[in-house]
Amino acid sequence: MKALRFGNFGDVASVLHVEELPTPGLAPDEVLLEVHAANPNDVNNVQGKMKQPTLPRTPDRDLADVIVAGIEEMIGEEKLGLTRSMWM
């Protein structure tokens, strides 16, 4: 799967990049989200303005996303909400 990542703080255009990551294994009560939109606060995170983020990191604040794997009856559902990435 592809993920937008950063490994150091700085200008958004210079530190953000797309990485190919292994698709995570899911527990029976977990789902995998495909992100369609994210919160502009992630820009502050990339610039190092948020309190103690862990690096490398996938920006992951408020999201608009679609469930693409996991709990069968939830696949295809569109969701809005806060999440913490598995890829911190």
N, C-alpha and C positions, 0 to 999 in steps of 0.2 A: 504494500500500500504506500501511497505517497503522503508525506507530511511536510508542512511548512515549519522549519526549525531555525533556531539560532543558537550559537555556541559561545557567543560573547556579546557584550552590549555595544550599542553604537547606532549610527544612522540606519533607519529601517531598510533603505535600499541596499546598503552595503553588507548588512549582517544576516538578513533573512535569505534562506535558500530552501529548495525543495529536496528532500531526502527520500530514498526508497527504504522503507522499514519493513520488517517482517509483520505480517498480520498477526495480531495477538490472539492467543488462545482465550476462549471465553468460558467462564463458569456458567452453569445452567441458569443463573439469575442475572446474567450480564448481557448487554447489547453493544454492538459496534455502530458508531455514528459516522455518517458522511456529512461533514460540515459544509454549509452553503453560505453562511455569513457569520462574522464574529464582531466582537465589541471593539471600538476604537481604543479602549484602555489597554489593549494588547500592545499598542504602539509605545505606551509608557513603560511597559514591561521590557520590550526589546531595547529601549533606550536606557534601561537600568534605573528607572525612577520608582519601581515598585519595591516593597520591602522584601529583601532576601529571597529572590527567586533562585531556583536551582537550575544549573546549566549542565548539559545542553537541555533545551526546553522547546516544547511545541506550544505556541500561543493558544490559550484555551479558556478565555473568560466566557462571557455570555455568548451563547451560540444559537443559531437557527440551523437545524440539521434534520437528517432523515435516518431512521434506523435501517441498516443494511444487512445485519447479521445478528444472530442470537436467538432470543425468544421468538419462536416462529410466528405467533399471532400478532406480534408487534412490528414485524418487518414491513417497511413502507410507510410507517407512521412518521409524520412531521412533528418535530418537537422544538420548543424554545426553552432555554434554561441555562443554569450555571453548571459547569462540569469541571472536573480536574482531570487532566490528561493522564493516561497510563505511561506516557512517553516523557516524563520529567527527568 
